[in-house]
Every structure is written in C-alpha cells, then in structure tokens.
C-alpha cells in the first residue's frame, strides 16, 4: 500500500511539470483568440460589394434564411458572417447597418463613409471584442456548374412565344451560334431538363430569321441564367433584339431593320430600406416632408416633381407599383395615426440582378427596348458582355 506522503509527493511533482510545460509552450493559451472578419463583408467573399447589401437586406427583413440560401428574392445572397453585419459598429445588426452599407457601396451617389475597422483587411474588432467563428477563411467555394435545372415556368401557353423551354412548344431557331458570332454553345442535360451552355462568350448570335416572330402583343422578354463568373458591378450582360422587317434579311438598318440593346448588371435598385423616402433625402428617413412631397406631386397646382424612385413613392407596396392617394393615406397613418399604422413594407430587391452560382430569373418589360420600334418580324437575339460562361433556359416572350 502506497504511503500518503509519497502520493502527495507525486502530486506535487505532476503539478510542477504541468506549470513547466506551460512556460515552455507560450502558444498554449488560456483564452480563446478573438475571431477576425472584414466589417461589411457579410458573405465572406473577401470584398464588400452589392452582394453584401442584398444578403444583409434579406437577413434583416427576414425574406429567407440567408444562412441556407433558398427561394424568393434571396436566391444567391448568403449571410455567412454575423460579425460583419454590424456595419456601423454600434453593437447590433439592424436596418441602420443596411443603410450604412448601401451608402458606402454606392459611394459615388450617396458619398457614404467606409465601415469602421476591421476594414478593408481582416482583423479583430478593436472597439467591441467579439466571440464567434472566424470569418476570414472565406465563404464556401462557388460552384462551377449548376446541379439542378432552373424552375419550370407556369405561364399559360397561349400567353407565351418560346425560343427554348421544355414546358412549351418552341418557335424554330436556325442556329444558337451564328457563323458571325464569337462564342461556343452546347446542350446540357440537368436531371432531364435541357439548357444551353455558352462558353468563351464574347458575343453570341441566336438567329431565327427564317422563322420570324411577331411579338407585338408580348409584354415581357424573360429567361433564366446561371453563371460561375464574378458578377460584381459593373460586370454586365447585354441583351439585344433585332427585327429584320418584312424582307427577312439584315441590311444594317438601311431599309427596314431596327434593334435595341439593354445592359443587365448587379446594381441595386434605387429604393433603400423601407419604402416612403419620397423626397430622396440622404438620411433615408420617412418624415412629414415625404408626405408633403407626395401631396404636391399628386395634387399640386402645378404638380410637384416626380419622385426620383417610384418604389419609394409606392409606400403601401401594391403590386402595380403606382403612386396614388392611397400611398399618401398609408404614410399619414404610419406617421400620425392613433395608433400608428403599419410600417411601410421593405423595398424590393431588383429583379434584373446578375448573381454568381445561382439560377436567376430575368424578366424584362418589352417597353425597355425603346429602339425596337417595329416588332412584327423579330429575327435575332444577341448576347454579349463580360460573362464568359452562361447557362440559359426558359427563353421566351410572354404577355
């Protein structure tokens, strides 16, 4: 049987050795190191840009669980770093952080200051020591190709003229890569759903002059797009529609050809935060001056200036996006009601947004193609811009 004295002696020796090891190994810390992050870089991409604005807006307004990208307007916008969401460094992530970030990202327009440290490099929070996961390891690697097809469209076939879509009878197309273009194209099968894949895209010519389309009654041109390429503003995709006229041949506009081209980017919409800032003040606050602005615009003699941002003026968020007396009433109840009326709904995310690594549905009003003055003999679609690789599906005109 071991004596108590010897046992105590071993304990003393063991404790002494433990202290000695700690002295020799300064890397063994008794406290956890503070996590590092870039303030404002909520998607952990390494840069602060428009994608961070969209991800933060989705998170703050609860439009989807941005840590698990899902459907709706938040597809493609993922909030990976909660520490970075406190953009103004006041200790809480809320709508004021989103406004701060918008004004910085759109600095040329709003002149906003950069986020406080740590920014623009990774680092620890110098003012509010934080705990949590380190955010500087980067977000999960972006996928290089889609693994699922684009959502199937649900429009009534009688309201659709389709160029490419499994859901509808398609208008014939002579070629998806004309001999004069600079791009490669192939058909790709995604779980039984075919899509078009363009690579080395400089400009691609889709020609159907032998099967001209009358799109006079069509209201939208839409398609689904997926790209692995960076889409940060000012990266753009240009979409051109060409009408050859009755003769069915291209003459460079000398006789009866017309065309119109639009540029799609990842730029954010003019509406910031919640609706209601009708006078467009820099503070983005909803006040009595916004009510006055709306009243003068609708009923002034003469009428006051048109709101610079229609979505801000549509304070009740109705689907028609029209500014009427009901928007004035909504704003008055919100500011002065007893009790106060509901807060104006959040601004919509832009519909025409280029996003990396996600299917994006792009629906363009035909009214935007202002140069397309005749539409009875549509003959070509031309794609160009900064994206080298794109997948396309559900390419159609619809009412």
C-alpha positions, 0 to 999 in steps of 0.5 A: 500500500502506497504511503500518503506522503509519497502520493502527495509527493507525486502530486506535487511533482505532476503539478510542477511539470504541468506549470513547466510545460506551460512556460515552455509552450507560450502558444498554449493559451488560456483564452480563446483568440478573438475571431477576425472578419472584414466589417461589411463583408457579410458573405465572406467573399473577401470584398464588400460589394452589392452582394453584401447589401442584398444578403444583409437586406434579406437577413434583416427583413427576414425574406429567407434564411440567408444562412441556407440560401433558398427561394424568393428574392434571396436566391444567391445572397448568403449571410455567412458572417454575423460579425460583419453585419454590424456595419456601423459598429454600434453593437447590433445588426439592424436596418441602420447597418443596411443603410450604412452599407448601401451608402458606402457601396454606392459611394459615388451617389450617396458619398457614404463613409467606409465601415469602421475597422476591421476594414478593408483587411481582416482583423479583430474588432478593436472597439467591441471584442467579439466571440464567434467563428472566424470569418476570414477563411472565406465563404464556401467555394462557388460552384462551377456548374449548376446541379439542378435545372432552373424552375419550370415556368407556369405561364399559360401557353397561349400567353407565351412565344418560346425560343427554348423551354421544355414546358412549351412548344418552341418557335424554330431557331436556325442556329444558337451560334451564328457563323458571325458570332464569337462564342461556343454553345452546347446542350446540357442535360440537368436531371432531364431538363435541357439548357444551353451552355455558352462558353468563351462568350464574347458575343453570341448570335441566336438567329431565327430569321427564317422563322420570324416572330411577331411579338407585338402583343408580348409584354415581357422578354424573360429567361433564366441564367446561371453563371460561375463568373464574378458578377460584381458591378459593373460586370454586365450582360447585354441583351439585344433584339433585332427585327429584320422587317418584312424582307427577312434579311439584315441590311444594317438598318438601311431599309427596314431593320431596327434593334435595341440593346439593354445592359443587365448588371448587379446594381441595386435598385434605387429604393433603400430600406423601407419604402416612403423616402419620397423626397430622396433625402440622404438620411433615408428617413420617412418624415412629414416632408415625404408626405408633403412631397407626395401631396404636391406631386399628386395634387399640386397646382402645378404638380410637384416633381416626380419622385426620383424612385417610384418604389419609394413613392409606392409606400403601401407596396401594391403590386402595380407599383403606382403612386396614388392617394392611397400611398399618401393615406398609408404614410399619414397613418404610419406617421400620425395615426392613433395608433400608428399604422403599419410600417411601410413594407421593405423595398424590393430587391431588383429583379434584373440582378446578375448573381454568381452560382445561382439560377436567376430569373430575368424578366424584362418589360418589352417597353425597355427596348425603346429602339425596337420600334417595329416588332412584327418580324423579330429575327435575332437575339444577341448576347454579349458582355463580360460573362464568359460562361452562361447557362440559359433556359426558359427563353421566351416572350410572354404577355 
